[in-house]
Amino acid sequence: MDTKQLLTFKIAAETLNFTRTARQLHFAQPSVTAQIQALERELGQPLFERLGKKIKLTKSGIDFKKYADQMVQLTRDAEARIMDAPPTLTIGVTESQCTYRLPQLLKKYKLHYPKARLIVTTVNFDSEVREGIMDGRIDLGWMMGSPHATPLMTGKDLIDEKMILVASSEKPISAHLDISDDDLNGETFLLTTKGCSYRNSLEDAFEKNEIVPETVMEFVTTEAIKQCAIAGIGIAFLPEVTVQAEIEKGLLTKLNWQSAPKSVPTYLAWHKDKQLTDNMRFFIEAAHAMYGKDHVSMHS
């Protein structure tokens, strides 16, 4: 049995008139008769008695109407709930991008979808975002680094995030106008944990220029790295946007090392088979409008 048959039976049981039932449901009368007969065959019981031109419910019909009423109402409730449900969007993003790039974008999204359910999943590594996209836990992933070649993901390029070396303004190295490779040898570096895209790029530069840090201290959060750099514990390599305020206040100084990686790409990605809902499309276009580049199409 289907919802159409249940609704037809419900109206017919209330009107006890197939012609009025057909008119109310905008069906042809033979269609009403066919649906009732199909329902009776499926249940193996007559639901109506035909007494001349009149009809009335059988005992089975009276019993079945209670269930039909409940099933029709349950179907209507389910449709209303789904149709009225606010859209949900789950975004996977690293901590620094979540803190310094997403707030204005999320504000724009919430203004457009005020009742939307928004879930922002903050992770330590872009690999966690990719895993979430692949298994469907994450709708859109905001990532840093070069896109991983896979036919299962697609997306759009966003800005190249400027990267800088910084140290406490009170450290002697901060007084150098230009930083040489020798200046960095033997220094303590405050870095994100292994696997971070911009840590990888810095370590590549170290290897190329034969720089050996005295110590590498690893941290999970950008804020912890920043505070330890301000305290003079070591040199940090971070997105410029995360330390602009501290540089302006004189707490940190940008170190001018010519071989330092200048930027790291960022991009928004999603599963290629993901059905893009209206709210997902809005977020993608808003992200591109706010942080996109001239050449925005990308397949990764």
N, C-alpha and C positions, 0 to 999 in steps of 0.2 A: 504494500500500500504506500501511496505517496501523500504529500501534504495537500495536493490538489484534490485527491479523492476524499481525504478527511474533511476538508473544508466544505466540499460539495455535500457530503453526508450530513455535516453539522447544520448547514442551512436548510437542507431538505427535511431534516428531523424537526427543525423549528417551525418551518412554514407548512409542512405536510402538503406541499404542492410543488411538483417538479417544474411547472411553467413559471411560477414565481421565483423558484430557485434559479432557473436559467436566466431570468431577467435580472435578478440581483447580482449574479456573478458574470453577467454579460457572455453567457454561453448559449449555444443552440440547445434546445430541449433534448434532442437525441444524445448529445454529449453527456448531459446529466444522467440520463437513463443508463448509458454505457458505463459511466464511472461507478454508479451504484451497483450495477450488475457485476462489474469486475471485483468490487470490494466484497460482495456477497460470495462470489466464487472463491476468493482468497480465504475468507473466514470460514467458509463451509456452512454458513447459516444465513437464512433470509433475514434481512433487516427491516423490510417493510411488507405489510400485507396490502394487496391491491383489492379494494372492495368497490367494484364498479369504477367510477371516476375518482373515488376517494382513496387515500392511502393512510395507513397508520403504522406506527412502530410495532414490531414484534417484541417479545420479551428479550430476545437477543439484541434487537435494535436499541431498546431502552438501556440495557446494560452497556452496550458498546458506546452509546452517546456520552456517557460519563468520561470514558477514556478519550474519545475523540475530542471533546471539549478541552481536556487537559493537554493533549498533544498539539492541538491547534494553538492554544494559548502559549505553550512552551516554545513552539516555533516562532510565534510573534515576538515573545520576550527575547529569544536568542537573536533574532534579526535586529530588533531595536537596540539591543546591547552592543552588537558588533558595529552597527551603522553609527551609533552615537559614541562609540569608544574613541577617546582621543588617540591620535597617532603616537606610536612609540618609536623612538630612535635611540640606538645604542652606538656610542662612539668610543673607539679605542684610541688612546693617545698617551704619549710619554709625558712625564711630569712637567718638564720645562715648557713644552708647547701648550699643555693644559693651562698652566698658570699665566703665561704671557701672551698667548695668541688667541685662545678660545673665548675668553669672557665677552668681548664685544660681538663676536660672531654668535655666541649663544644668546646674547641679549636680542639681537636682530631676529633670531629664530623664534624665541619666545614671544616676541611682539607679534609675529605673524601667526604662530600657533600657540596662543595663550594657554590652552588646555592640554597641550602636548605632554606626554610622558617622556622625559629625556634622561638617559642613563649614560654617564660619562665614566668609562672604565680607565683608570690611570695605571699604566704599566711601567716597568723599568726598561724593557727592551722592545724594539720594533718586532722582533720575532714573535713575541706574545700577541701582538696585534694581528700579525699574519695568521697565526694559528686560530685566533678568534674569528677572523674573516672566513677562513677555510671551513670551520665547523659550524658556522652560522650564529655564534654567540655575539658577534660584532657586525653591525650593519656597515659602518664606515670607519676606516682607519686613517688617522693622521700620523704620518711617519716621517722619519728623518733618514737621510742616507740615499745611496743609489738604489732605485727600484730593483727588486729581485725578479729576474726573468722567469715568468711562469705564465702559461696560457690560461690559468684559472683566475687571474686577477686583472682588473683594469682600473683606470683612475685618471686623475688630473694632476699635473705639476702645480705646485704652489711656489712660494718664494724660496730663494736660496738664503738660508739662515746664516748671517754673518757670525764668524767665530773669532774670539780674541783670547790672548793670554793676559791674565791679570795677576797682580800681586798687591799686597798691602802697601799703601803709599809710604809707610814707614820703613819698608825693607830697602836696603841699599841698592838692590838691583833696579828699583823703581826710578832711581835718579839717572839711569843710563838713557841717553836719547835713542840709541840703537842697541839692540841686544845681539851679541854674537853667540855662536854655537858654544864657545868656551864658557860664556856667562851662565849657560844653562846646565853645563856639566856639573854634577854633584849637588844640584838643587833638589828639594823635596817637591813633588808634584801631587796635587789634589785632583783625583780623577774619578769619573764615574766607573762603575764596575765593568769588567771585561765584557765585550759584546756590544757596547754602545758604539754607534756609528761614528761619532766625532772623537771618541777615545781612539778608535782604530785609525782614523786619519792622522791624529797626532803621533801615535806610535810609529806609523809609517814614516812620518817626517823625522822622528828621532833616529830611526834605523838608517835612513838615507843620509843624514848628517852626522852620524856616529855620536849621538848624544846619549849619555848614560846617566839617568837620574840617580841621586843618592838613595832616595826613598820614594815609593809610590804609595800614597794612602788612597784607599778606595771608599767611595760613599754611594749610597743609594739615591740621595736627593740632591738636587741643585742647590737648595737652600743651605744644606749642611756644608757643601763645598764652599759656597760663598762666605758663610760665616767664619769658616776656618781660614780662608784666604784673608779676610779682614783682620783676623787675629794674628796674622803674620806667620802662620804655620807652614805655608808653602805657596806655590804658584798654581793657579787654576786655569783650565782651558774650558771656556763656556760660551754659549750663544751670547752675542753682544747684548741682546734685548734683556737678558736676565740680570745684567750688572750695570746697566746704564745709570740707574739712580745712584748706585754706590760710587760710580766714577764721578758723577756730577757733585756728589757730596764730599769728594776728596778722600773717601775711605779706601778706594781701590785705584790703581793706576794701570792703564793699558801698556803692555810691553811690546815694543816694536821689533819683533823678530821676523825678518823677511821670509824665512822658510816656513813660518806657521801656516797651516791650512787656512784659507781665507773664508771659506763658506761650506755649508753642507746642504744639499738639496732637501726640500720637503715636498710631500705629495699626499693627496687624498686618494685612498684606494678602496675598492669593494670587489666582491666576488662577481665574476663575469656573468654568472647565471642568476644573480640576485635580481629580483623584480624591484625596480626602482619605484617606490611610492612617491606621491606628490611631495611629502615632507622631506624625503631623502633628496629628491631633485632640487628642492628649494635650498637645502643645506649645502649641497654641492655647488650650486650656482652662487650662493651667497659667499661661500668660502673663496670661490674663484674671483668674485668681484672685489673681495676685500684683500685677498692675499695671492691672487693669481699672477701668472706671467703672460707675456704676449703670446707665446706658443704654449697652449694649455692642454692639448690632447696628448695623452700618453697611454701606452699599453705596456703593462709590466708583467 
